[in-house]
Amino acid sequence: MANKFFKTANGFVTTPAVLRTLALLLVQPDHTVAFSPIAVDYHVLIAHQTPETQHQLWETFKVSLGVDGMIAIRGIPGFQKLREQALLGAHACMAQAPPRMQSVTLPDGTYRQTLAAVSSAFSEQAIDHGSESDACRAWSETSDRFREAIGTSLNAFVKHLSHAFGDDVHGPLLHSVTGKSYNTLEQVVRSGERLEHFHSYNLPEVFKPLTDYEGRDTIEFHVDQGVFIAFVPSVLVDTLSKPVDSSTPHGTFKLKSADGTEKDVHFQPDSLIIMPGDGINHFFNARRKGLTFHAPPHAFQMSASIPELHRLWYGLMQLLPADAKNEESGLTYGEIRSQVVGLTTSPEESSLGLGCSRKLTARELMSTCSENQMYCWHRCMNFTDDVSPQACAAKSFGFNCTSQFDQIYLPKDGHGDYNLACTNSTELVSARPPVEQPTAACRGWQDLVSDPSYTHRVTLSHNETYFLWNVEGDGKTVHGKMIHRGLVGWLALGIENIGGEHNGMNGASVVMGHNLQGSSRIGEYRIHKSMTAFRHWKEPLDPPALADAAMTLTNCYSSMVFKAQTIYGKPLNVSSGTDRLIWALSRNAYVTDNYGGYAPYHTDEVGDPSQRTRFRGKVHLDFTSGAMLTTTTAAITASGEDPQQGEDTSDARCVMSSSNPIAMLLLASIICLRVF
């Protein structure tokens, strides 16, 4: 059989044998442009799937969602006309100034008006515009049909996506506070709310940017926080709610693919567009065995050539279940969203920010701070008697939101430890120098892991991080060794503070080794009960109770060894019982005693959020027998917590972790899967 072809925005590509029928599943874009998303026909999604066609959908999802981070559904019956009617009707209703409409002026001068609603996979609540005008009543009926068509299409899409990757996921995706497990993507989506927004963007004929945003994006590059975002191509209308010529430019929608390529995206008018959100990283990508989904950074810029025209747009954000628990914060996702609402000054403003990315929300929240507050690190921080514009001026200082390194925070900056301060600094936040990693082969690594002088060992991160130990002859002392393949800024292992904040990290007692870039040290520390930044708990136990403690840094590995009966005064349950331990390390930067004391977040050299689960976790051990009861990802950090980030955890049962041959035979009979 001859190879089939499918069409992309950049030309024709020959499919391999496994994709012979892919052309039957894809709707071909009409024009060759910089980039146009791969499209799946609606009728394929609702038809009965054979194993072959299901496999073709799986291959399609891998390319569109794993590389591009975007897919389109086309062929929804009557959708192109319904989309136009719904967006034109939205503008006609907004022209009546309905009471429930919100508005905001964006930094480039664009004026945005919004009508919002909340729905689910089962039902759509009516849009509460609060108007009795004929235009709004007529639009209510049209928008209901439009939203129903979108809901039906999304449910069919999610069902196939969930089935396609169902066997490629480790364990439950999420857990609720009541113990319920969300095992599939479809279950997650069916239990989460959907935020829906109709937006009208208008660039006045004469305007002045609010700051220095002239020529910059209307909405800067960001990643949306939900499971996914779905939207339709925009429609341009005049002041009478009449559509304008389709050739009139709407503006530029830009996307960054998985390889970092920036693309200008062209949409077909009958498309429903779907993009993974950052929520995918927190609960789905971390459980995948193979290809991960790409949540694409994207931005939009209004066209300066359309003054007095209105760009109408509809978008839907799929949220995580409100009762699902974010293990790092200890809160449910519903509680986290409530805290976002608390950062705004009114319920109306909160509806604008709940589904947005961290950075987009930040830009909108900046304008909500009161006169005695300043926006700093994702929140409005209060002035104090000692730190305020007036108090700092009296000391001949300026006033700003700064890092502990006296660098100035901007809303684009992510994780860190930022506070209001009196400062004359003008230096912007920049990354600390990463720990230089060895480039030569790590010879002897396997011998190190298999060191026969230790009876027991447990894998903390496969082929990267291990904990080896013996129980001394007194039956009370643990002789432990933690090793990592590569060079660390710090590494730590200790006793979980069960019930403590951040999944038992706060208040935990740990043994911690520091790489001071030229020297090293090891000590016992107790993490602060509420504040995670290292500067708040930097003083070690003095004198230490550890014996024979040392840290080693080579051109192959990092390790720390110690003998202990207690860690910062907390006894290890060696002779009876078990211990729930936490561990973590960082390659992101070196530890320093300067600037009040600093140790970086648990992550890799470049601070990739998707890699954090390689650098922290939990393990439940019986030191005497060598039994490993559970292995669970967890949160431990030596930096400041991020108020809007969370990663999920779940258990994997194992039998034994030991170098004893009989124990290893038992271990070989059961597969212990790390749940990352």
C-alpha positions, 0 to 999 in steps of 0.5 A: 500500500502506498504511503498516505500524506497529511497536510500541515501548515508547512507542507506535506509530510510522508507518514510512517506505516503506523500512521497510514490512516492518519490522513482520514482523521485529520482535517487539512488546513486551508492555507499554508501559514507560519503555523496552523494546528493539526486538526481532528474531525469531530465525527472521528471523536464521536464515532466508534473506535477500532483499535487501529483508529484509536492508535492513530488518534494516540499518534496524533495526540503525541505530535499535536500535544507533545510537540506543538502544545495545541490541537484543533477540533473541526467539523462540529456541525454548524459551529462556524456560524454558531461561533459568529452568532455567539460572539456578535451577540456577546458584543451586542449585550456588552454594548448595553453595559450589563451590571455583571460585566467587568472591565480592565485597561491592559498595559498597552492601552487595550480596553477589555470587557468580560462576561463570565460563567462557571460550568462543568462537564455535565452542565452549563450555568447561564451567564449572569449578565444581569441585564433585561435588555433584548440584546442580552436576552437573545444572546443568552439563548445563542450562547447556551447552544454555542457553549453546549456544542463546545462542552459536547466536543470537549467531553468526546476529546477528553474521553479519547485522550484519557483512553489513549494514555490510560495504560501509560500512567503510574497510579492515581493522578490525584487524591481528594481530602476524603481519600477518593482517587482520581485515576484517569484524566477523564475523571479529573475533568468530569469532577472539575469546574470550567471557567468561561469568559467572553472577552471584548478587546478594543484599542481606542483610536487615541490612547497612551500605554499605562507604562512603557508597554508601547509596541509590546504584547497586549498579553505577554507570554504565559502558561495557563494554570488549568488542565487545559484551555479551549477557545475559538478564533476571534471575530472583529466587529464594529460599534454596531456589532456587525462583522467586518471584512475577514481580511482585516487583521485581528492581531498576532497570536504567538506560541512557543513549541516544545523546542522553544520555536516561536510561531505565529498561529493561524486559526480556521474559523470553524475550529475549537482550539485546545491547549494543555495548561500548567495543571498538566505538569502537576498531576499528569506529566509527573505520572507518565511513563513516556511522552509528556504533554507540552503546555505552551507559553503563548502571547497576544498582541492587538493590531494597531491598525484596528482602532475603534473595532472590537475583537470578540473572543471566547475561552474556557479553562478546565480547573482541577477538582476543588476537593483534590489535594495539592500535596505540597501546600496541604490545601485543596485546589478549591482552597487555593482558588479561594486564596486567589479570590482573597487577593482581589478587592471584589468577587467580580475581580476574582472571576477574572483571575482564577483561571489565568496563569500566574503571570497574567493574574499577577498583572491584573492583581497589581492594580488591586493593591491598596494605597498602603500596599505594594505588589510583591511576589504574587500578592499585595504586601502591607507597608510597615512602620520601618518599611514604607515609601515614607520610612525609606525616604527618611533614611535616604533610601528608595523602596521596592520589592527585592530578593535577599540579594537586593535585586528588584522583583518584577511580576515575570519572576517566579519562585523565590524569597521576595519582600518589601525593603528599603533599597537603592538597588536598580539590579533586576532579579537574576539566576544564581550561578548553577552548580557546575556538573561533571562532564567526564564519565562517572566511573565506579558509580555502580560500585558506590551504589553496591558498596558491600560495607552497607547492608541496606539500601533504597533508591530515592531517584533511579540511577541518581540518588540512593540511601545506604545504611547499617544499624550499629552493634548497639542496635540504636545507631544508624550509620547512613550514607546518602549519595547522588550522581552529580554535584549538589548545592546541598543534600538533606535527609531527615525525619518528617514532621507528620502533620507539619506544613508543606507535607511534613517538611516544616518542623522536620529535623534533617541532616544537611550537607552544604556545598560552599563552592570550595568547601563543604560542611554537614550539620543537623537542622530543624526547618522552621515550622512555617517559613521555608527559606533557609535563612529562617532556620540556618543555625545548626544544632550546636554541639551536633549529636552526629558522629563521623559526619562528612560530606564528599564532593568529587568529579563524579558524585556527591555524598554525605555520611553520618552516624546518628541515634537522633537528628536535632534531638528527635530520636530515630526508631531503630530498635522498634518501630519505623521512621517516615523520612524526607529527602531532597537536594539541589543542583540549582546553585551553591549554598552561601552564608552571605545575604543572610544565608541562602540555599536554593530550591530543590531542582536542577541546574536550570530550575526546570519545574518539571524536574523537581520530583527528581530532587525530593521525596519521602521514604518510610523505612524499618531501619533494622529489617531494611523494609521499605514500607512506602515510597512517596514524592513529597515537598522539601525545600531550602528556599521560599515557598511558591504560593501558587505552585503545587505538586501531587504525591501518591504511594507505591508499595514495596517489599524490601530494600536490602543487599541480602540475597534472599531479600533481593529475590523477594524484591525481584518478585514485586515491581516497585514503581516510583510515582513521579 
